[in-house]
Amino acid sequence: MKYAIIIPDGCADEPQDSLNSLTPLQAARLPNMDRAAKMGVVGRSNNVPKPLTPASDVATLSLFGYDPLVVYTGRAPLETVAMGIKLGPKDWAVRCNLVTVKDGLMHDFTAGHINNSDGARLMATIHEKLGGPVPDGRLEFFPGVQYRNILVFRSETAPAPFSKETKTQPPHDIPDKPAADFLPKGPGGDLLVQLMERSKPLFADHPVNQERIARGEKPATQIWLWGQGSAPSVTSFAETYGPKGAIISAVDLVRGTGVLIGWDRIDSPGATGYLDTDYAAKGRTGIAALATHDLVCVHVEAPDEASHEGRVDEKIKALERIDEHIVGPLLDELPKHGDWRILVSPDHRTTIKTRAHAYGAVPFVVAGTGVSSRGQASYDEIVAAASDLEFEPGWKLMNWFLGRE
């Protein structure tokens, strides 16, 4: 049996006034997702159990068949796996965004989707000036992809100062809100706030920001620290479920989660983690991976990014490109390998209205060998809401998708 999973990140949404009360999934032209719906079944799953925060770290673990209430330790540790950063048993990782705070408001959590080169130069300064010894340990900063970077607290003489009571705020969930209202709190929070404050003068006249302003681009005004956690430990997907998997994603968090559960990381040319990603290349990469893997997962960040920017038109375009260049080709290719199944599902909801992640069930569609058609005409939130197929909690969907129950 061959399996394919396509994740249009954050695509689940609400009816939009600008779309005559349709959701982006309803308004987009999605002949291949709708083809899968007619062949198989549309349902819904709740991938973010409370009290966990609705975000891709928690939701992706659920979608991959793991109970986040049991295995989740934090977002940043999942990203360190993809980046090849080793965490000791007492070390903690913290996500380090490059952001633009303007007039006290979170103006842009991506610093204008800063490029890798500019981001790495800024992070080199941060590591030089803010890294090094601190009480009971050492701070190390690592550049990642664009605005997504990592801070590691290396514990030396005592455990890191953080705990489950440490509270931080994802910057993408506070667009245009006062940054000062969402600073870290609890154990270790003072250290994180201090580092964030110390980054401001380092960036104020930094050559990278001077160059960006001269090009008409947004400067990175500071770092934003959040998503902390210790090293996670899970049983492999192959041991838990059987199939040998591969993950295709431009986002460290998602590919890190895949690597954590034992999937092979496959990089696709032209994948950016943004609206300009090469959708066709991702489809081709997914098809090629079917030759060597039982299960192939293709993740596309673009719908989520469009939601965070409040751009419903770009969200629709991203969905249509995923449908044309990834879902369609995989639907055509899978039957050539014998028995097969396909799953299309976002990890979580990201609404245009709030420009932030949200709790709630998301729609999925499954088609393939052994999946009987239920006569559903399309893949969208409305059809899913009327379906009698629901997974609460969402991590139980994987077992059903694999045909193990």
Secondary structure, DSSP 8 states (H G I E B T S, - for coil): -EEEEEEETTBB---BGGGTTB-HHHHS--HHHHHHHHHSEEEEE----TTS-SSHHHHHHHHTT--HHHH---HHHHHHHHHT----TT-EEEEEEEEEEETTEEEETTTTT--HHHHHHHHHHHHHHH-EEETTEEEEEEEEETTEEEEEEEESSS--S--TT-B---GGGSTTSBGGGG--BSTTHHHHHHHHHHHHHHHHT-HHHHHHHHTT-----EEEEEEEEE------HHHHT---EEEE-S-HHHHHHHHHTT-EE---TT--SSTT--HHHHHHHHHHHTTT-SEEEEEE-HHHHHHHTT-HHHHHHHHHHHIIIIIHHHHHHGGGGSSEEEEE--SSEEETTTTEEE-S-EEEEEEETT---------SHHHHHH-S-EESSGGGHHHHHTT--
